[in-house]
């Protein structure tokens, strides 16, 4: 190229992703199509290929020009989005210019026969004539999760004019149109892209045919003469440019109708096999079929059973290549919540696929990574104990639903044993709570862990492992017995002001100088330095409702009633559509007060998901009408197209930031977890009981009221006291000798741990008859080895 033909401004502006406020999510649902797409602000934005976690495009929208006129549909038009058929990801979009000059309507879907996206577009001139306007396509490639290092060019392939791009990993895209191009160009974003030249009245520079290695954009002016304003755009993707071009051309020649008919057939066939929960929903913003479609649209292709948290990047417009994952990653917790949605909807096969996938990506020591790419490669490496316990509960749910055979039970045995062993050895303290922020004793995590231990015990019994089953139940009983010591705060200013005995906190900080419990502070993430620490006794969260959801406490237990009163006092907001809750007080994960994007600090906003969890609590408490009211509030939080958001705005309207009271913020939308909760709530209301409450905890702790006088000691959990009458259990990873004394070594006894199963060795010391004030001293040694001069001390208290 000559200097005049080289677009200026290389490598372009620093790349950014786009809005997380999706109005639609889709995929064809066929084996031949490996394309997923998202819609927002009336246009096609992120497209994922050939895996659901690999974004390949920022957005693709239309620009409209006329004499002394420039308009961009995503900024200058009011948009509506709806599914053509409820529950089928074929979307009808209508964008009407706010100045009344034009209307653009679109049908968007993925081609089920190949790796292509189709946009059937109709342009109407509402003022003047069609010939008065120019219609231009603007496409921003971001191939394989990168906005930089892309190359864009204009090509004529086999007689077809195309807009093309490739990324640094070789993946490519090609855009074809059913009408000729007046002009086409490639440029660098912010300097020589078509938006810049058209805005400046210079038109599309046909001489700029290639932009190398940067943040690039493609622009094409469509020739609408004789088309009546209608054009079909096909976006082909491929491993090489030629494959992308072939896909785009083949879909263009095929046309819209064969693809539309096949997508309808695929999705309506799947929807027809689900439970009929449609009539349960008040449909104030989203519907049952939208939620089931959202779950299914986040499924992977080749990695059967995998599903990501959301086809979005929260506050993506403020994030670039240094934030590769967004929410298009797998979180084991979200994945099990999704599986619960499938089970509630009557699709055990989809839930079973998730269990298959989880078994394949389990780490060797038994735990699951905090999150991972679809291929199982970890992204963040935090340890969240609920994420290791949840797959055990999923196995149990599938077994109770009759969805597993005897052969399945044998096949999953290794997964269950390794997961249960990890929970035994690493719990009950979690390195991170379910909000991925703080370590300690989380009521939510503890509820999941204890329920999983009991469910795992049933599986061990079924597998002929009574030793392991006994260990799991005894451990569950010990952890259950200490729940209040670890997480129930009393004698606080808040409790006195509300006239309640106490409440369950968000998280107990773990082992501190005075032993496990509620002393000390908790670090608050995402807040400025002066707000970054809060007393553990003053930090609350709706997480405590999990104690009812998972069967450890009755809804009318006075401790729960008091906790709910405290939660509502600190964390509830009543908006016009109903009540919503914050994750915890002083949360920092959300926009700043001025509406600017979360950037590592901010202010936490309201989570509709928590309204769904509260509705389940109300149902457990025997108040179904209140649960229905909360269902309506959950559904009303949905954004355009019925997508449920992660957070909604809780302050005065800031229209310049698209933040309106009670409407979605810039966080993730849709949040698949929230749609799974929506489906489970519909099922729970239909059944008159909480759908996913494990029966084992209810039977053991609410009905039989099982208790234990045994307390455990581990090297990673060195308790300092037991109460008079309690048995001290030593738990070690290896077979070991134990020497103990109750009289400061004037005399001593010796014993050895025994293999209790699941890689844990235990010994119960005879401490039950020791009086208050006694000191238990003991030493540990390898069998046959010397006795280290290290004393461990546990005191008997009142």
N, C-alpha and C positions, 0 to 999 in steps of 0.2 A: 504494500500500500504506500502511496505517496503521503507526504506530511499532511496534505489537505484532506486525505481520505481517512486519517487516523483520528478517531474521536478524542477530544482533549479530556484531561482530568483524571488520568489513570493514577492510582487504582480505584478511584471513587471514594465516596464517604465511608466512614466506618460502618459496616453493615449492622442492621438491626432486624429483629424478627417483627412480628406484627401482633395485632390485638388478640388477646386470649378470649375475648367475648364472642364465642362462636354462636352462630344462629342455626347451624346445621353441621352434622358429621355424617360421612357416608362411605360406603364401599359396595362393590357389586355383590360380594358374598359368594363368588364362584372361584373355583380352583385356578381358572385361566387368568384371573385378574389379581394383580398384586399392587393395587393402587388404593390408597385411602385419601380422603379429602376433607377439608373444613371450609365453612362459609362464614363470613363476617362482613357487616356493613354493606351488604348487597353484592358482594363479589366473592369469587373463589380465592381463598388465600392458601394456607399451607397445604401442600400435596406431599404425600409420603409414598416412597417406592424404594426398593422392592420389598421393604419391611416396614411395619407400622411405626418403628422407632427411628426411621431415617427420613427426615424432611428434605425435600428436593426443590421447593419453591416457596418464596415469601408470599407473593400474591399475583393475581392476574385480573385486572379490571379494565374499564373503558373510560376514555376521555372523549369529551364532546366539544367540538369547536364550531364556530360560525364567524361571520364578520364581527370583529371586535368582541369576541366571546370565547370563553374557555371555562369548562366545567369538568369536574371529576366526580363520577357517580358515587364513589364511596364517601366523599366529603360533602357533596352538594345536593344529595338527593335523600328523600325519606324512603326507607326500605322496609319491606315486609318479606318474611320467609315462611314457607309452610311446606309440609310434605304433600306431594300430590295425592298419595294414599297413606292414611295413618299407619305408621309402623314400617313404611317402605322408604328407603333413602333415595328417593327421586324428589328433587326440591324445585319448587316454583318460587322465583324471586321477582319482586316488582319494585323498581326504583323510580320514583317520580321526583323530578327536579323541583327544588323548593321555589325556584323562580317561575315554575309553571311552563317551561319551554319544551320539555321532552319527558318521555317515559320509556324505560328499558325494562322488558320482562325477559326472564330466562328460565329455562329448564336445565338443571345440572344433575348429572349422574355419572357413575363409573361404567365403562363398557365391560360387560361380563365376559366378553369373548377374547379380550386382550388387554394389555397394559396401557389403557387410554382413558382420558376423561372427556366427556362431551358437554358442550354448552350450546344449547339452542337459543339464540338471541333474537329478540324482536325490538327494533328501535322505532319509536313513534315520535313525530314532530307534533307537539301540542300547540306550538305557535309557529307560523310560517309553513314552509314546505320541506319535505324530506331532503330535497336537493340543496337546501340552505345550510345543511349541517355536514360536518365531517365526523366520522366515528373511528376511533383509534384504539387499538389494543395495547396495553402496557403490561409487560410481564417481567417479573424480577426473579431470576433463578437463584436458588440457594441450595445447590446440589450437595447431598449427603451431609446435612446439618452444618453447612458452611455458607456464609454470605460472601466470603472472600475467596480468591483463587478460582473463580469461575471464568469461563470464556464464552462469549456470546457472538453469534454471527448470523448473517443472512445467507440463505442457500436456496438453490433451485435443484431439487432432488427428483430425478425421474419425471421432470416436467411439472413439478409442483413447487410453488413458492412457499418457503417455510421460514419460520423464526426458530433458531436452534441454539442450544447451549450445552456445555459439558463442564463437569467439575473435576477437581484434582484427583478423584478416585475413579474417573472414567465414566461414571453414570451420566446419561444424557437425556435431554428432552427436546421435543420438536412440536411446534404449533402450526397447524394447517387450518385453512379457512375454505368454506364452500363458495366464496366469492373471490374475485381477484384482489390483489393488493395495489393500491395507488402508489404507496411508498413503504419502505421498510428500513429500519436502522438498528444498529447496536451501539450502545454508549455506556459511559460510566455514571453511576448513580450520583446525583447532586451536581453534575457538571455537564454531561453531554447526553443524558437520557432523554427520551421523547417527552417526558413531562416538562423538562426545562425548555426544550425548543418550542413545543406547542404553546406553553404558557407565555413565552416571549414573542409569540406570533411568527416564529420562523419556520413553522411546519416541521415535518419529519425529514431529516437530512439523509437522503437516499445514498449519499456517498459514504456514509459511515457504515461499513458492512461487517466490521469485526472489531470487538473489544476484548483484549487479551488479559487474563490473569488478574481479576479484580472483582469489585462489587459492581456487577454489570446489570443492564436492563435492555430489553428488546421492545421495540415499538413498531407497529404496523398500521397503516391507514387502510381501512376497508373500502372497497368500491361497492357501494350499495345500489348503484344504478341497475334497474331491472329486477332487483331482489325484493322490492317492496319493504325494505328495511329489515329483512330476515337473513340471518347468517348462522351457519353451524361452525363452531370452532372445535377442533379436536386436539387435545394435548397428549401426545404419545411419549412414553418413557421407555428407556432401554439401557442395556449395559454398554452399548456403543451408539454413536450418532445414527448409524444406518438403521439399527433396530428401532430406535425412537421414531425415526422418520417413517419407517414401514408401518408401525402401529398407528401413527397419526393418519396416514394416507388410507390404510385399510378401514379404519373406523369412519373416515369421511365418506368413502365409497359405500360403506354399508348403510350409513344414515342413522337416524335417531330411533326409529320405531322398533327394529329388532332388538336393540339393546334395552329399550324401555320395557318391552314386553317380557324379556327374559328376567330382568331385575325384579319386576313385579312378581313373576312366577316363583322365583327363588325365595323372596322375602315373605310373600303371602303364604307360601307353603310352610315356612318355618313358623310364622306367627300363628297359623291355624292349629299347630300342635300344642300351643301353650294354654295355661289355665285362663279361663274367662273371668278376669278381674276388672274388666272395663267399667262395670256398673258401680264399683266401690268408690271410684274416684269422682270428686266434684269437678275435676278438670277446670281449674281456675288459671292455669298457666302451662301446665304440662299434663300429659296423659300416660296411662299405663303403657300404651303401645309405643309412645315416644321413648319411654324409659327402657323397654325391652329392646328397641332398635338401637339405642345408645349403647347398651351393654354389648349387643352383638356386633356393632360397627367397630368396637375396639378390640375385637378378636384378631389374632394374627393368622397368617396363612400357613406357612411351612412349619412353624413351631406350634403345633396344635395344642390348644389349651392356654397359651399365653394371652395376656391382655394387659394393656397399659392403663395408667391412671387417667390420662386425658390427652386427646389430640390438641394440646395447646401448650404454650409457654407463658406462665403468668407474667404479666407486665412485659410481654415480649417486645413491645415497641421501645422498651428501655434496655433490652438485652441483646448481646451480639454473639460472636463466635466463641466467646469464653464461657458461655452457658449452654453447653451442647444438649443437655438432657431435657430441660423443661420438665413437663409431666409426661412426656412420651417415653416412660420407663415403667418397669414392672416393680410394684411394691407388693410383697407377699400378703400383707394385711389387706390392702385394697383388692387383691386378687381373690382372697377368700370371701371378702364381703361381696364381690361380684358373683362368686359361685353361689353364695346364699341367695342372691337375687334370682339366679337361674333356677335354683331349686324351688324358690317360692313361686316362680312363674310356671313351674311344671316342666322344666327341661333338665332332668338329671344327667343326660348325656353331656351337655355343655359343662355342668359342674364337675362331672367325672373327668372331662378333658383337662380341666384346671388342676385336678389332683395329679393326673399323669404328668403334667408340665412341672408342677412343684416337686414331684419326686425326682425328675430329671435334673433340676437346678439346685437341689439341696447340696450344701457344702459338706465336705468329708467328715467334719466333726459333728454334724447333725443340725447345725443352724442354717438359716437362710440369710443371705446378704440383705442389708437395709433396702436396697433396690438394685436393679440390674437391667442391662440391655436385654432385648428379647432373646438373644443367643445365650443368655445365662451369665455373661460377663458382668461382674459387679461394677456399679458406678460409684455409689457411696458405700463405705464399709462399716457403718455403725452397727451396733448390736442392739436390737429391739426385741425383748423376750416375747412379746405378744406375737411377733412375726414367726417365731419358731413354734409357738403353741397353737396358733390358728390352723395350720395344716392338719394337726391331730383332730381338731374339732370338725374340720371339713370331712375327714375320713369317717368320723363317727356319724355325721349327718347323712352321708351317703349310705353308710351301712344300715342306719335305721330306716332310710327310705327304700331299702331293698335294691339299691343301685349297684351293689358290689357282689360278685360271686365269691365262692370259696377260693378259687384261683386268684382272684383279685386280692383277697385278704392275705394270701401267702406272698404275693408279689409286693405288696406295700408294707410287709412286716419289717423289713430292714429300715425303710424310711421312718416308720413309727418308732422303732426302738432307738434309732439315732437321735430323733427329735426329742423323745421323752428323756433320754439320757442327758442331752444338752440342757433341757429345762431343769432337770434335777441338779445338775452340777453348777450351772451358771445362775439360776434363779435363787430367790425370788426377786432380787434387785435387778433392775434393767439399766443398761448403760444409757438408753434413751427411751423416753416415753413415746406414746403413739403420735405426739406432735414433733417427735424427732429432735428434742431439745435438751431434756434434763434427765439425769440419772437419779435413781432412788426407788422408793416403794410407791408405785403408781396403782391406785385402786383399779383402774381399767386393766392394766397389765396383769395385776394379781388375779383379777377375776378370770381373765382368759387363761392364765397359767393353771390355776387351780381346777377350772373346768376341764382343761386339756389333760391334766394328770389323771382325773377320774375317767375321762373318756379313754385315755390310753390304757388304764387299768383294765377296762372291759375288753379292749383289743388283746391285751396280754393274756387274759383268762381264756379268750377264744382261741388263742394260739398255743395253749398249753404251757403258759409261763406264769404259774401262780406266784412264784417268788417275786418276779418283777411287778405283778399286779398288786401284791401286798405292799411293796415299797412305794409304789405310786400313790396308793390310797393313804398310807401313813404320812407321806410327805404332804399330800393335799390337806390332810387334817391338821398337821402342824402349822402350815402356812395360814390356813383358814383361822386357826385359833389365835393367831397374832395379828390379824388384820387391823383390829382397833388400836393395838399398841403402835403399829407402824403408821397408820393413816388417819386416826380419829382424833381431832383436836378438841380439847376442853379448856374451860377456864380462860377464855379469850374475851377481849373487849367486844368483838363482833357477836359472840355467843350471848354475852350478857345483854347487849343492846337489843338482840332479837328474842330474848327470853327463851333460849333453847339450851340444852345441855352441852351441845357441841356439834361437830360436823366432820364429814370426811373431806380431806384436803385434796388438792390436785396431786401432790407428790410429797412423800416423806424423803428427806435428803439422803437416807442411807446410813451406813455405819459412820458415826462421828465419835467424838471423844467419850461421850456418855453412853455410847451404845446405840443400837438401832432405835429409830423413833423419830419424833417430830422436833427435836431440838435443832437449832441452826437455821440457816438461810438457804434459799434456792436462787440460783442465777437465772435471771429473766433474759432470754435471748432477744435480739432484734430491738433493743431499747438503747437509749443514750446512757452514758456511764452513770449518771446520777440516778437513773431509774432501773438499774440492772440487777438489783438484789432486793428480795422480799422475804420476810420471815415465812418459813414453811407453814406455820399455823394460820397465816393470813392469805394464803394462795389457794383459791378454789377453782373448780372446774366441773362442768357437767359430766366429766369422766366418771364421777362417783356413781352415776346411774347404772353403770355396767355391773355393779354389785347386784342389782335387781335383774338386769337383762340376762346375766349369766347364772342366776339362781343361787347366789350366796346370801342374799338378804331379801326378805319379803318387802313388798312395796310399802306396807303399812308399819314396818319396823320403825319405832320411834327415832332411831338414829338416822334412817333414811328420810323420814318426814322432816326432821330438823335440818338435814343437809339440803333438801330441796328448798326449804325456806331461805337458807343462807345463799344458795346458788341464785335463786330468783332475786334476792336483795341486791347482789353484786353484779350479776351477769345477764339479767333478762332485760330486753327492750320490747315494748309493745309498739308495733308499727300499724299503719292502717289495715294491712292484710293479716295481722295476727302477731303473736309473740315469737321472738328469735333470741338466740343466746350467743354470747362470746365464748371462745375457747377457755379463757381464764382471765382474771383481772391482770391488768398491766401488759397484756399481750402486745407484741410489737410487729406482728406479721400482717401488714396491710398498708394502704396508702398513708401518706403523711396528712396532717391536719389540713394542709392547703390543697390536697388532692393529687399532689405529685406522686409518682410511682414509688412503691416499695423498693428500696435500694440497699437492703441490709438492715435498715432500721425503718420504723414506721409505727402505725397504730393498728392493732388488730380490729377487724370488723366482725359483723355478725355472720354466723355459719348456718345456713338452712338445714344442713345435715343434722345439726344438733336439735332442731325442731322435730325432725323425724325420730331421733332417739328419745326425746322427751315424750312424744306421742306413744311410743312403745311403753315407757314407764307408766303413763296414764292408763293405758290399756291393762297393764299388769295390776294397777291399783283399782281396777273395776270401774273405770270412768271412760267407757267407749265413746261417748259423745264428745268429751274433751279431746280424745285422741283424733276424732274426725275433724274437729275444728283445727287442730294442729296440722293434720293432713292437708287441709285447704290452705293453710299458711305456707307449708312446704311447697305445694304446687304453685302458689301465687308468686313465689320467689323466682320462678323461671324467667329467663331472658327470651329474646326473640327466637322463635322456632321451638320453644318449650325446653330449652336446655337448662338444667339445674346448675347454678353456679357454686363455686367454693364459698364465696363471701358476697354479702350485699351491703350497700352503703347505708350508714347509720346516722348521717348528719344532714345539714342543709344542702340543698341542691347546688352542685357545681357543674353546670352544663358545659363549661369550657373543657372540663375533664371527663365529660360523659358520665358523671356521677350524680345519680338521682336517688332520693330517699327510697329505700326498700328495693332498689334495683341492683343488678349485678355490678360488682367492682371490676378492676382490671386483673383480678386473680383468675384461676382456672375456670373455664366453662366450655363444655360440661365437665363436671366432676363425676366420674363413673360411680364412685363410692356412693354419692348422694342418690343417683338413680337406682342403685341396688337397694339402698335404704328405702326409697319410695316404693319399690316393688314389694319388699318384705312387709312394709307397713300395710299395703293394700291386702296382702295375704293374711296378715295378722288380724286385721279388722274383719275380714270375711270369716276367718276361723274362730274369732272371739278369744284368741290367746296369742301370746308372743311367739312368732313362728320359730325363731332360732334359739330359744332358751334350752340349754342342755338338760335332759331329765335327770342326769346323775347327781348334779349339785342340788337340785330341788329335793330329790328323794333323800339325800344324805344329810343335808344341813337344814332344810326347812321342814321336812316331814319327820325323819328319824332323829334329827337334832344331834348328830354324832359330834362328840368332842374328844379331846385327847389331853393327857397330862405329859406328853412327850415334847421336848424342845430340842432343836438341832444346833450343833456347832460344826462349823467348817473352817478351813484355813481362809477361805474367802468370805467368811461370815462368822467372825469370832465374837460371839455373844459374851457379855460380861456378867450376866445374871440369869438365874432361873428363880421361879417362885418355890416356896416350900411345898413339897409333895410332888414335884415334877421330876421326870426322868430326863437325864441329859444324854442325848444321842450324839456320838462322834461320827461324822461322815467324812470319808477320805476317798481319794481317787484310786489308791492302791491298797493292797493287803498289807496291813501294818500292825505293829505291836503297840500297845497302849499301857502305860504305867500310871496309876493314879493314887492319890492320897487325900484323905479327909482331915488329916491332923498335922499338916505342914511337914510331911515326910518322916514323921516319927514311925509311921508304918505305911505300907503301901500294898497294892494288889496289882496284878498284871493280867492282861487278856489280849486278844487279838480281834481285829475286825473280821467280819465274814462278808463274802460276796453276796450282796442283796440283789444283784442283777443290775443290768443297765449301767455298768461301769462305775458303780458306787459301792463302797465297802463301809459297813457300819458296825458300831458297838454301842450298846446301851449300858451306861454306867449305873450302878445301884444307888441312885441319889434320892429316891422317893421319900425316904424316912429321915433325911437330914433336916435338922432344925434351922430356923431362921438364923442368919449370921454365919453359917458354916461356909468354909472355903473349899472348893474343889480344885485341886492342883493336878495337872497331868502332863505327861511327856509322850512324844511320839517317836517311833523308830522303825526303820526297815526291819523286816523279819531276819533275825540272826545278826543284826548289825549293832553297833554301839548305841548307847542312849545319849542323845545330845543333851547338854545342860541348858535346855530351854523349857521353862515352865509356862504353861497356860493356866490362867486363873479364871474361875467362874464362881461368883458369890451367890449364896442362897438368900433371897430377899423375902419380905413378907408377902 
